[in-house]
Amino acid sequence: GVFAESRISRISNNQITTQDLNPHANAPQIAPNDAQLSLSQPMAIKADADGAWLAAFGSDRLARASNNGIITQRIDLRGNFPQLVRGPRGMAKHPTSHHLAVFNKLSQTLSFIDLITNDVVSEIPLASHNPLPLEQQQGRGFFYDARLSGNGTVSCGSCHFDADIDGIAWDLGDPGGSLLSVVGYSPSIGQPGPVNRILHPMKGPMVTQPLRGIK
């Protein structure tokens, strides 16, 4: 059942090391508290000599990854307004102070992190008015929020990447299955009554559909 993973890779001396950000999520049963550790869709990285900060777009969390592949810190960007999905997509560290600025694409805000206390010290809007209707703002939240999944790792946006097509074809079905007879109705092609359909266990390659432009 694991169909999407969030990973980062390190390249050193022509050697590539890949790290799964959610090893806890591969168990058949995952505890709710473990789901709070999940990091979905890392969309920005700020590396330094000791490791890197990651912005998990689908989880609304920042995470600190050490060079040896250990997640040492997680910061929740939702703070006092958990109903508002942020969608972090970029980071910039102040050159002299201990503050990190985070660009939140979905909420159109900037969050400022104190890297000593690892707290969100402030969040400011990028404009005085958001022209997107409230129901569409909420809809974006549901679409991209990986916290709504059972193990906290996937959302609709995991496959419909930025509500667009990702070019990946999925060969869906059961390779070891048998032909199946199913009773169905097809009035649109002149078959108003029940007809027996012989269905193959494999659907064949299917690509993710883009959702842009759909009202």
BELDAQUI-V833507 format. One record per pair of residues at least 6 apart in sequence whose ideal C-beta (glycine too) atoms are under 7 Angstrom apart, sorted by the first residue. I is the first residue (numbers start at 1). J is the second residue. If there is no record, write none. Layout:
I & J
I & J
//
This chain:
2 & 26
4 & 153
4 & 154
4 & 158
5 & 20
6 & 21
6 & 22
6 & 39
6 & 40
6 & 41
6 & 42
6 & 153
7 & 18
7 & 19
7 & 20
7 & 21
8 & 19
8 & 21
8 & 42
8 & 45
8 & 54
8 & 65
9 & 16
9 & 17
9 & 18
10 & 17
19 & 69
21 & 39
21 & 42
22 & 38
22 & 39
22 & 153
24 & 30
24 & 34
24 & 37
25 & 38
25 & 151
25 & 152
25 & 153
30 & 150
30 & 151
35 & 151
35 & 152
36 & 152
37 & 74
38 & 59
38 & 146
38 & 151
38 & 152
38 & 153
39 & 54
39 & 56
39 & 59
39 & 61
39 & 63
40 & 56
40 & 58
40 & 59
40 & 146
40 & 152
40 & 153
40 & 154
40 & 155
41 & 56
41 & 57
41 & 58
41 & 146
41 & 158
42 & 54
42 & 55
42 & 56
43 & 55
43 & 57
43 & 89
44 & 55
44 & 88
44 & 89
44 & 90
44 & 91
45 & 52
45 & 54
46 & 52
46 & 53
46 & 91
46 & 93
50 & 66
50 & 67
51 & 64
51 & 65
51 & 66
51 & 67
52 & 65
53 & 62
53 & 64
53 & 91
53 & 100
54 & 62
54 & 63
54 & 65
55 & 62
55 & 88
55 & 89
55 & 91
55 & 102
56 & 63
57 & 87
57 & 88
57 & 89
58 & 144
58 & 145
58 & 146
58 & 155
58 & 157
58 & 158
59 & 146
59 & 147
59 & 152
60 & 76
60 & 77
60 & 78
60 & 85
60 & 86
60 & 88
61 & 74
61 & 75
61 & 76
61 & 77
62 & 75
62 & 77
62 & 88
62 & 102
62 & 113
63 & 71
63 & 73
63 & 74
64 & 71
64 & 72
64 & 73
65 & 71
66 & 72
73 & 118
75 & 113
75 & 118
75 & 120
77 & 86
77 & 88
77 & 102
77 & 104
77 & 111
77 & 120
78 & 84
78 & 86
79 & 120
84 & 107
85 & 106
85 & 107
85 & 140
85 & 141
85 & 144
85 & 145
86 & 104
86 & 106
86 & 107
86 & 109
86 & 111
87 & 104
87 & 105
87 & 106
87 & 107
87 & 144
88 & 102
88 & 103
88 & 104
89 & 103
89 & 105
90 & 103
91 & 100
91 & 101
91 & 102
92 & 101
93 & 100
98 & 114
98 & 115
98 & 116
99 & 112
99 & 113
99 & 114
99 & 115
100 & 113
100 & 115
101 & 110
101 & 112
102 & 110
102 & 111
102 & 113
103 & 110
104 & 110
104 & 111
106 & 140
106 & 141
106 & 144
108 & 125
108 & 126
108 & 127
108 & 130
109 & 123
109 & 124
109 & 125
109 & 126
110 & 123
110 & 124
110 & 126
111 & 120
111 & 123
112 & 121
112 & 122
113 & 120
114 & 121
130 & 137
143 & 155
143 & 156
143 & 157
144 & 155
144 & 157
145 & 155
146 & 152
146 & 153
146 & 154
146 & 155
148 & 155
149 & 155
159 & 166
159 & 208
160 & 208
160 & 211
163 & 210
163 & 211
163 & 212
164 & 210
164 & 212
165 & 207
165 & 208
165 & 209
165 & 210
166 & 208
168 & 207
168 & 208
169 & 205
169 & 206
169 & 207
170 & 205
170 & 206
171 & 202
171 & 204
171 & 205
172 & 203
172 & 206
173 & 201
173 & 202
173 & 203
174 & 201
175 & 202
177 & 201
178 & 201
179 & 198
179 & 200
180 & 199
180 & 201
181 & 196
181 & 198
182 & 197
182 & 199
183 & 194
183 & 196
184 & 195
184 & 197
185 & 191
185 & 192
185 & 194
186 & 195
//
